[in-house]
Amino acid sequence: MEWWHVYVAGWLGTLVLSGACTWACRRLAPGWGFVDRPLHEAHKRHQKVTPVLGGLGMLVAWLLALAGGLVAVRFGAALLGAGIQEGAVGVAARLSQLTTITAGTVALTGIGMLDDRRPMRASTKLLAQLVVATVTAAMGVRITAFAPLPWLSWLLTVFWITGIINAVNFLDNMDGLAGGIAAIAAFFFLCTAAFRGQYFVAVLAAVTCGAACGFLLHNRPPATIFMGDGGSHFLGYLLAVLGALTTFYLPGESLTPAPILMPLLILGLPIFDAVAVVLLRLRQGRPVYIGDNTHISHRFAWLGLSRPKAVLLACLLALTSGCGAMALLWLPPAGVLIVLVQASATFAIVSIMQFSSPEAKGR
């Protein structure tokens, strides 16, 4: 048995679990009061009362998949082959880190679910995100490439985790959008970690991707359930952690240090959208935490695309950016320059397009 078998099994098993758990949450949500009513907020445009408990479905599936993996490592590693046994020892050695990540995932999903059930103040939610991000960094999940000093590494990690959580939350504005982008990003983190021989990170990315894909079975247009803040916090936190844990640059394998930019490209679309929306709201004197219909997906719809096609276009952009990121692992300096220019030009083209519609000019 090879490690890619493990990754595929982890992805597929979590997908099935997530699909089943999300179905159960869809049934349970109305009785528990987790529903999103049409137009109860000005920026929401769905047409019917929709369950909003997808985050719990993904979380339960993710936890079950990890528990199953740990049981397999504990009792069945000898049956999986020599290569798996050797790697499983390293995975088992990171149980402390896995405990930290699991606790952070559960805490943030719970915070998001509380907000789904009864909206909380933006400042309260941000404070909770900062606390979990701070604890996560303090327990050793840190970005080190840009920050040689410990305090700078800690500060950058807290900013990164909080920023990605909110970027994914911002992106959750159309059926299938946030889940699709998250699945694509997790897939690229999986590929990178697998190439680098980071078995623990690759397995974590595989089950995260599977959780998002299983949820998408119910969230594809027209959605029968929303992920809510519980789901966007779940996916945002895990994607941020994957970006912090993955080893992108190895001097002996990469021709330039450019791979350290990979997480910015893999998560380029949600970062781009969040920055654009925040700057627009600040320029217009509006609070950055109040939702509206000025996200990249909305602007694609203003150009005449249907909402499903707007989501598809956003996912294709994320896929394009992620493919460029993967190329940085092996390219020489000239190739790196081409990829970075191409990525910049792509987002510049998107900016010109999305701000050229009559609706955009009026806002």
HELIX and SHEET records of a PDB file:
HELIX    1   1 TRP A    3  TRP A   32  1                                  30    
HELIX    2   2 GLY A   54  GLY A   76  1                                  23    
HELIX    3   3 ALA A   77  LEU A   79  5                                   3    
HELIX    4   4 ALA A   82  ALA A   92  1                                  11    
HELIX    5   5 LEU A   95  ARG A  117  1                                  23    
HELIX    6   6 ALA A  122  ALA A  138  1                                  17    
HELIX    7   7 PRO A  150  LEU A  171  1                                  22    
HELIX    8   8 LEU A  177  PHE A  195  1                                  19    
HELIX    9   9 TYR A  199  ASN A  219  1                                  21    
HELIX   10  10 GLY A  228  LEU A  245  1                                  18    
HELIX   11  11 ALA A  258  LEU A  261  5                                   4    
HELIX   12  12 MET A  262  ILE A  266  1                                   5    
HELIX   13  13 GLY A  268  ARG A  283  1                                  16    
HELIX   14  14 ILE A  296  TRP A  302  1                                   7    
HELIX   15  15 ARG A  307  ALA A  327  1                                  21    
HELIX   16  16 PRO A  333  GLN A  354  1                                  22    
HELIX   17  17 PRO A  358  LYS A  361  1                                   4    
SHEET    1   A 2 VAL A  35  ASP A  36  0                                        
SHEET    2   A 2 THR A  50  PRO A  51 -1                                        
END                                                                             
